[in-house]
Amino acid sequence: LVFNHPLMKNLGICEDWKHLVIGDKKMTKWSNILRDLNDDRFSTQDFYNIVDILNPMNVTNRTKRRWLRQMDNANVIEDIGQGYWKKKLKILKSGD
């Protein structure tokens, strides 16, 4: 198997790398929420409802909206318009 074009390039070492990765707590939170949502399409309200079910403490709508935007910026989900979203990445377990 030969690739003519590399999928990634090593351009150097980043001294401030922590902002480039998603932490364990956040990834666990995101995967728990995404696991209960439809793969093809889900609404903002569906997301809000799942967050309310999974989080025993109250989470404001502003925080829920921020979580959606963070997931969108990380290319985990995609905004498909009119308050609907689509998953872009699969949740993989260790060994997959």
VENKA-V684169 format. One record per helix or strand of 2 or more residues. SS is the DSSP state (2 for helix, 1 for strand). FROM is the first residue (numbers start at 0). TO is the last residue. If there is no record, write none. Layout:
ss->SS from->FROM to->TO
ss->SS from->FROM to->TO
//
This chain:
ss->2 from->17 to->19
ss->2 from->23 to->34
ss->1 from->41 to->42
ss->2 from->43 to->53
ss->2 from->60 to->72
ss->1 from->76 to->80
ss->1 from->83 to->86
//
